[in-house]
């Protein structure tokens, strides 16, 4: 029985997950975000009063930088805002909003919206009148557009308005990821010194005359008189002495 309950519970969880998966994918595509504000905030086209709202990107594959604001039940579209991608170095696990500084007593003006886990968020583009006021207060250029309808926003150019109200081309590099620093180039190894020249002995290839063969010493005609007669005299004395003793012995017998 318990095993059956476990299987039924696992099956129910799988069904709920399967039903929630399309919604999760839709939220990821449109960046759907529910916000609750306690004070009024300034948007490019409207001031939102305290309450709960739903923000999401226009469901368009051709333009991913148009933001729509709905009421809490998503039954009423409140406004549509043109935006441009804005890069941040460190993504977070929650929605993040940044604001422009505004004069005291004025609603805070939303500058950018970052979806959880994304490096790129949406930088809101303001109409010229508001962009001039914001630029004057912040002493910084503000993205500006003249588009009023959704169709205009899909192709409208975005310019930049400075604190004096002058418009110029938008500095797109301020909203994109910094280029990675080039990898250090290894220094080329110093060339090895050339080997010292090797002195080679000069070989004399002139043929040399053969050395003369040694001549045999001449044979003397007479042998040198180097022998002495003393040994012969001694030998004769010994023979005589022996004969004397032999004769004496024979006589005595």
Kinemage of the C-alpha trace (Angstrom):
@kinemage 1
@onewidth
@group {chain A} dominant
@subgroup {mainchain}
@vectorlist {calphas} color= white
{ca unk a 1} P 0.000 0.000 0.000
{ca unk a 2} L 2.796 2.412 0.930
{ca unk a 3} L 4.617 1.525 -2.273
{ca unk a 4} L 1.499 2.376 -4.289
{ca unk a 5} L 1.199 5.739 -2.498
{ca unk a 6} L 4.821 6.556 -3.281
{ca unk a 7} L 4.289 5.751 -6.959
{ca unk a 8} L 1.130 7.868 -7.076
{ca unk a 9} L 2.927 10.774 -5.390
{ca unk a 10} L 5.842 10.572 -7.841
{ca unk a 11} L 3.384 10.447 -10.737
{ca unk a 12} L 1.556 13.536 -9.455
{ca unk a 13} L 4.844 15.459 -9.091
{ca unk a 14} L 5.804 14.504 -12.652
{ca unk a 15} L 2.423 15.738 -13.951
{ca unk a 16} L 2.792 19.058 -12.116
{ca unk a 17} L 6.320 19.512 -13.440
{ca unk a 18} L 5.184 18.742 -16.997
{ca unk a 19} L 2.401 21.321 -16.693
{ca unk a 20} L 4.747 23.922 -15.213
{ca unk a 21} L 7.526 23.397 -17.793
{ca unk a 22} L 5.884 25.404 -20.623
{ca unk a 23} L 5.251 28.248 -18.179
{ca unk a 24} L 8.873 28.162 -17.002
{ca unk a 25} L 10.091 28.280 -20.595
{ca unk a 26} L 7.705 31.131 -21.410
{ca unk a 27} L 8.930 33.104 -18.399
{ca unk a 28} L 12.534 32.555 -19.493
{ca unk a 29} L 11.734 33.769 -23.020
{ca unk a 30} L 9.763 36.873 -22.034
{ca unk a 31} L 11.670 37.500 -18.761
{ca unk a 32} L 8.320 37.763 -16.983
{ca unk a 33} L 8.777 39.497 -13.617
{ca unk a 34} L 6.227 40.422 -10.962
{ca unk a 35} L 7.061 43.645 -9.110
{ca unk a 36} L 5.439 45.339 -6.141
{ca unk a 37} L 6.247 49.010 -5.494
{ca unk a 38} L 5.458 51.097 -2.428
{ca unk a 39} L 6.200 54.505 -3.970
{ca unk a 40} L 5.526 55.945 -7.423
{ca unk a 41} L 8.238 55.351 -10.043
{ca unk a 42} L 8.868 57.183 -13.289
{ca unk a 43} L 8.941 55.218 -16.539
{ca unk a 44} L 9.604 56.722 -19.981
{ca unk a 45} L 5.888 56.944 -20.802
{ca unk a 46} L 4.034 56.816 -17.476
{ca unk a 47} L 4.340 57.095 -13.706
{ca unk a 48} L 3.472 53.817 -11.991
{ca unk a 49} L 1.558 54.209 -8.735
{ca unk a 50} L 2.130 51.892 -5.748
{ca unk a 51} L 0.868 48.391 -6.468
{ca unk a 52} L 1.746 45.077 -8.122
{ca unk a 53} L 2.612 44.837 -11.823
{ca unk a 54} L 3.953 42.372 -14.355
{ca unk a 55} L 6.900 43.267 -16.592
{ca unk a 56} L 7.991 41.219 -19.570
{ca unk a 57} L 9.597 41.503 -22.975
{ca unk a 58} L 7.467 41.755 -26.084
{ca unk a 59} L 7.067 38.248 -27.510
{ca unk a 60} L 8.926 39.053 -30.706
{ca unk a 61} L 11.858 37.086 -32.137
{ca unk a 62} L 13.031 40.107 -34.162
{ca unk a 63} L 13.285 42.616 -31.299
{ca unk a 64} L 14.209 41.606 -27.754
{ca unk a 65} L 14.391 45.140 -26.351
{ca unk a 66} L 10.743 46.211 -26.016
{ca unk a 67} L 9.328 46.009 -22.478
{ca unk a 68} L 5.631 45.757 -21.669
{ca unk a 69} L 4.019 46.624 -18.311
{ca unk a 70} L 0.767 44.879 -17.353
{ca unk a 71} L -1.519 45.079 -14.348
{ca unk a 72} L -1.299 42.392 -11.689
{ca unk a 73} L -3.650 40.016 -13.537
{ca unk a 74} L -2.075 40.699 -16.938
{ca unk a 75} L -5.495 41.710 -18.248
{ca unk a 76} L -4.559 45.274 -19.106
{ca unk a 77} L -1.476 46.547 -20.928
{ca unk a 78} L -0.421 49.754 -19.187
{ca unk a 79} L 2.507 50.869 -21.349
{ca unk a 80} L 5.176 49.747 -23.793
{ca unk a 81} L 8.789 50.942 -23.425
{ca unk a 82} L 11.694 50.947 -25.874
{ca unk a 83} L 14.946 49.714 -24.341
{ca unk a 84} L 18.445 48.786 -25.367
{ca unk a 85} L 20.693 46.019 -24.037
{ca unk a 86} L 22.866 47.061 -21.106
{ca unk a 87} L 25.754 44.916 -19.847
{ca unk a 88} L 26.643 44.234 -16.229
{ca unk a 89} L 29.734 42.401 -15.017
{ca unk a 90} L 28.163 40.233 -12.316
{ca unk a 91} L 24.694 38.688 -12.691
{ca unk a 92} L 22.625 37.981 -9.585
{ca unk a 93} L 19.949 35.459 -8.642
{ca unk a 94} L 17.202 38.066 -8.373
{ca unk a 95} L 15.713 40.904 -10.405
{ca unk a 96} L 17.637 44.162 -10.105
{ca unk a 97} L 16.488 47.687 -10.966
{ca unk a 98} L 18.718 50.749 -11.220
{ca unk a 99} L 17.457 54.327 -11.089
{ca unk a 100} L 18.402 57.772 -12.312
{ca unk a 101} L 18.694 60.522 -9.732
{ca unk a 102} L 15.716 62.901 -9.823
{ca unk a 103} L 14.969 66.222 -8.088
{ca unk a 104} L 13.526 66.056 -4.578
{ca unk a 105} L 9.816 65.355 -4.619
{ca unk a 106} L 9.901 63.703 -8.069
{ca unk a 107} L 9.352 59.942 -8.577
{ca unk a 108} L 12.528 57.925 -9.024
{ca unk a 109} L 13.187 57.302 -12.726
{ca unk a 110} L 13.904 53.682 -13.659
{ca unk a 111} L 17.134 53.390 -15.601
{ca unk a 112} L 17.611 49.631 -16.209
{ca unk a 113} L 16.083 46.253 -15.394
{ca unk a 114} L 18.144 43.056 -15.080
{ca unk a 115} L 16.534 39.622 -15.093
{ca unk a 116} L 17.960 37.031 -12.627
{ca unk a 117} L 21.122 35.345 -13.914
{ca unk a 118} L 21.489 37.567 -17.014
{ca unk a 119} L 24.548 39.645 -17.871
{ca unk a 120} L 22.459 41.834 -20.177
{ca unk a 121} L 19.483 43.847 -18.980
{ca unk a 122} L 17.174 46.485 -20.454
{ca unk a 123} L 18.255 50.143 -20.407
{ca unk a 124} L 15.093 52.245 -20.721
{ca unk a 125} L 15.056 54.881 -23.471
{ca unk a 126} L 13.308 58.160 -22.574
{ca unk a 127} L 11.576 60.724 -24.800
{ca unk a 128} L 13.484 63.962 -25.386
{ca unk a 129} L 11.718 66.085 -22.770
{ca unk a 130} L 12.302 63.663 -19.904
{ca unk a 131} L 15.772 62.671 -21.085
{ca unk a 132} L 16.872 66.340 -20.965
{ca unk a 133} L 15.611 66.729 -17.377
{ca unk a 134} L 17.287 63.497 -16.249
{ca unk a 135} L 20.564 64.371 -18.010
{ca unk a 136} L 20.576 67.836 -16.392
{ca unk a 137} L 20.142 66.354 -12.918
{ca unk a 138} L 22.647 63.514 -13.353
{ca unk a 139} L 25.174 65.426 -15.488
{ca unk a 140} L 25.211 62.398 -17.764
{ca unk a 141} L 23.948 61.523 -21.246
{ca unk a 142} L 20.588 59.709 -21.397
{ca unk a 143} L 19.373 57.399 -24.223
{ca unk a 144} L 16.608 59.132 -26.183
{ca unk a 145} L 13.976 58.138 -28.772
{ca unk a 146} L 11.154 59.745 -30.692
{ca unk a 147} L 9.213 56.484 -31.119
{ca unk a 148} L 5.695 56.427 -29.728
{ca unk a 149} L 4.129 53.208 -31.042
{ca unk a 150} L 5.303 49.612 -30.891
{ca unk a 151} L 5.874 49.560 -34.639
{ca unk a 152} L 8.019 52.694 -34.399
{ca unk a 153} L 10.050 51.167 -31.560
{ca unk a 154} L 11.048 48.199 -33.704
{ca unk a 155} L 13.041 50.435 -36.053
{ca unk a 156} L 13.404 53.801 -34.298
{ca unk a 157} L 16.965 55.094 -33.888
{ca unk a 158} L 18.245 55.731 -30.359
{ca unk a 159} L 20.270 58.891 -29.754
{ca unk a 160} L 21.900 60.450 -26.702
{ca unk a 161} L 20.825 63.668 -24.942
{ca unk a 162} L 23.264 65.584 -22.739
{ca unk a 163} L 22.523 67.991 -19.872
{ca unk a 164} L 22.176 70.952 -22.241
{ca unk a 165} L 19.555 69.143 -24.343
{ca unk a 166} L 21.902 68.545 -27.273
{ca unk a 167} L 21.446 65.246 -29.082
{ca unk a 168} L 24.237 63.157 -30.546
{ca unk a 169} L 24.949 59.606 -31.639
{ca unk a 170} L 24.628 57.025 -28.901
{ca unk a 171} L 27.875 55.706 -27.467
{ca unk a 172} L 27.061 52.007 -27.803
{ca unk a 173} L 30.329 50.967 -26.164
{ca unk a 174} L 28.998 52.250 -22.828
{ca unk a 175} L 26.326 49.522 -22.889
{ca unk a 176} L 28.301 46.556 -24.179
{ca unk a 177} L 30.699 44.132 -22.571
{ca unk a 178} L 34.279 45.398 -22.322
{ca unk a 179} L 36.653 43.790 -24.748
{ca unk a 180} L 38.954 41.268 -23.087
{ca unk a 181} L 42.482 42.454 -22.582
{ca unk a 182} L 44.833 41.043 -25.198
{ca unk a 183} L 46.940 38.177 -24.033
{ca unk a 184} L 50.528 39.196 -23.267
{ca unk a 185} L 52.835 38.493 -26.156
{ca unk a 186} L 55.825 36.454 -25.171
{ca unk a 187} L 59.109 38.202 -25.893
{ca unk a 188} L 61.016 36.682 -28.751
{ca unk a 189} L 64.045 34.737 -27.511
{ca unk a 190} L 67.344 36.497 -27.986
{ca unk a 191} L 69.199 35.166 -31.007
{ca unk a 192} L 71.892 32.720 -30.119
{ca unk a 193} L 75.431 34.047 -30.747
{ca unk a 194} L 77.036 32.761 -33.875
{ca unk a 195} L 79.572 30.020 -33.146
{ca unk a 196} L 83.187 31.118 -33.173
{ca unk a 197} L 84.974 30.213 -36.401
{ca unk a 198} L 86.891 26.951 -36.131
{ca unk a 199} L 90.477 27.210 -37.271
{ca unk a 200} L 91.300 24.389 -39.635
{ca unk a 201} L 94.852 23.195 -40.153
{ca unk a 202} L 96.120 23.601 -43.652
{ca unk a 203} L 97.306 20.258 -44.913
{ca unk a 204} L 100.314 20.367 -47.197
{ca unk a 205} L 99.308 18.139 -50.045
{ca unk a 206} L 102.661 18.459 -51.819
{ca unk a 207} L 104.064 14.930 -52.329
{ca unk a 208} L 107.144 14.300 -50.193
{ca unk a 209} L 110.189 12.347 -51.344
{ca unk a 210} L 110.351 8.880 -49.699
{ca unk a 211} L 112.868 8.515 -46.874
{ca unk a 212} L 116.018 6.541 -47.881
{ca unk a 213} L 116.073 2.925 -46.755
{ca unk a 214} L 118.741 2.174 -44.072
{ca unk a 215} L 121.911 0.533 -45.492
{ca unk a 216} L 123.332 -2.612 -43.727
{ca unk a 217} L 126.561 -2.046 -41.834
{ca unk a 218} L 129.654 -3.393 -43.719
{ca unk a 219} L 130.974 -6.759 -42.495
{ca unk a 220} L 134.573 -6.442 -41.115
{ca unk a 221} L 137.227 -8.518 -42.868
{ca unk a 222} L 138.757 -9.714 -39.554
{ca unk a 223} L 137.138 -10.404 -36.246
{ca unk a 224} L 138.303 -8.103 -33.493
{ca unk a 225} L 140.910 -9.499 -31.126
{ca unk a 226} L 138.908 -9.222 -27.952
{ca unk a 227} L 139.316 -12.854 -26.525
{ca unk a 228} L 141.855 -13.471 -23.645
{ca unk a 229} L 144.280 -16.617 -23.221
{ca unk a 230} L 143.925 -16.795 -19.426
{ca unk a 231} L 140.977 -19.187 -19.464
{ca unk a 232} L 142.879 -21.652 -21.685
{ca unk a 233} L 145.835 -21.650 -19.306
{ca unk a 234} L 143.597 -22.364 -16.297
{ca unk a 235} L 141.804 -25.171 -18.118
{ca unk a 236} L 145.158 -26.837 -18.999
{ca unk a 237} L 146.270 -26.630 -15.354
{ca unk a 238} L 143.108 -28.363 -14.168
{ca unk a 239} L 143.560 -31.187 -16.698
{ca unk a 240} L 147.186 -31.734 -15.595
{ca unk a 241} L 146.242 -31.786 -11.929
{ca unk a 242} L 143.564 -34.348 -12.633
{ca unk a 243} L 145.995 -36.615 -14.498
{ca unk a 244} L 148.430 -36.436 -11.584
{ca unk a 245} L 145.928 -37.587 -9.050
{ca unk a 246} L 144.731 -40.392 -11.338
{ca unk a 247} L 148.271 -41.690 -11.848
{ca unk a 248} L 149.086 -41.594 -8.151
{ca unk a 249} L 146.037 -43.584 -7.263
{ca unk a 250} L 146.839 -46.248 -9.829
{ca unk a 251} L 150.385 -46.598 -8.450
{ca unk a 252} L 149.272 -47.017 -4.899
{ca unk a 253} L 147.082 -49.962 -5.852
